[in-house]
């Protein structure tokens, strides 16, 4: 694989990260998504799980374990989406660097 081919692949990878991050930004702006996901799931559902976990009805180890798994799922999803945002921000900078590198490679070929 040539340097030019390598950098083209890296550019495409960074563009894909940016596209995913932009998709997440667009979703967060959608009022129905906010209502269903941000409010109902990430806030209300998670808070309900925490409240239930502390209740007397949920003190059996089996129930506690089940609630913990559900809370871990909420947390893992939040972490994934945070990583998508962060990766997109880094990809913007990396993409600019790769494009400069591509220009230098193309200049050297001339």
C-alpha positions in Angstrom: 0.0 0.0 0.0 1.4 3.4 -1.0 1.5 6.4 1.3 -1.3 8.0 -0.7 -3.5 4.9 -0.4 -2.9 4.8 3.3 -3.7 8.4 3.8 -6.9 8.1 1.7 -8.1 5.3 3.9 -7.3 7.3 7.0 -9.2 10.3 5.6 -12.2 8.1 4.9 -12.1 6.7 8.5 -12.0 10.2 10.0 -14.9 11.3 7.7 -16.9 8.4 8.9 -16.3 9.3 12.6 -17.4 12.9 11.9 -20.5 11.7 10.1 -21.4 9.5 13.1 -20.9 12.4 15.5 -23.0 14.7 13.3 -25.8 12.1 13.2 -25.7 12.1 17.0 -25.9 15.9 17.2 -28.9 15.9 14.8 -30.7 13.2 16.8 -30.2 15.2 20.0 -32.0 18.1 18.4 -35.1 16.0 17.4 -37.9 16.8 19.8 -39.3 13.2 19.7 -35.9 11.8 20.3 -35.4 14.1 23.3 -38.8 13.2 24.7 -38.3 9.4 24.3 -34.6 8.9 24.8 -33.2 11.8 26.8 -36.1 12.4 29.1 -37.9 9.1 29.3 -35.0 6.7 29.2 -31.9 8.4 30.3 -33.5 10.4 33.1 -36.9 9.0 34.1 -36.2 5.3 33.6 -32.7 5.5 35.2 -34.1 7.5 38.1 -36.9 4.9 38.5 -34.4 2.1 38.6 -32.4 3.9 41.3 -35.5 4.5 43.3 -36.6 0.9 42.9 -33.1 -0.4 43.8 -33.4 1.4 47.2 -36.9 0.1 47.9 -37.7 -2.7 50.3 -39.2 -4.7 47.4 -35.9 -4.9 45.6 -33.6 -6.2 48.3 -33.3 -9.7 47.1 -29.9 -10.3 45.5 -31.5 -11.6 42.3 -33.5 -8.4 42.0 -30.6 -6.2 42.9 -28.5 -7.9 40.2 -31.1 -7.4 37.6 -31.5 -3.7 38.4 -27.7 -3.3 38.4 -27.5 -4.8 34.9 -30.2 -2.4 33.7 -28.4 0.6 35.2 -25.1 -0.6 33.7 -26.8 -0.7 30.3 -28.0 2.9 30.7 -24.5 3.9 31.7 -22.8 2.0 28.9 -25.1 3.6 26.3 -24.4 7.1 27.7 -20.7 6.4 27.6 -20.9 5.2 24.1 -22.7 8.3 22.9 -20.2 10.5 24.8 -17.4 8.7 23.0 -19.1 9.3 19.7 -19.1 13.0 20.4 -15.5 13.1 21.5 -14.3 11.0 18.7 -16.0 13.3 16.2 -14.3 16.4 17.7 -10.9 14.7 17.5 -11.6 13.4 14.0 -12.1 17.0 12.7 -8.6 17.9 13.8 -7.1 14.7 12.5 -8.9 15.0 9.2 -7.3 18.4 8.6 -3.9 17.0 9.4 -4.4 14.0 7.0 -5.5 16.3 4.2 -2.4 18.4 4.6 -0.3 15.2 4.5 -2.1 14.1 1.4 -1.3 17.5 -0.3 2.4 17.0 0.6 2.4 13.5 -0.9 0.7 14.7 -4.0 3.2 17.6 -4.3 6.1 15.1 -4.0 4.7 13.1 -6.8 4.8 16.0 -9.2 
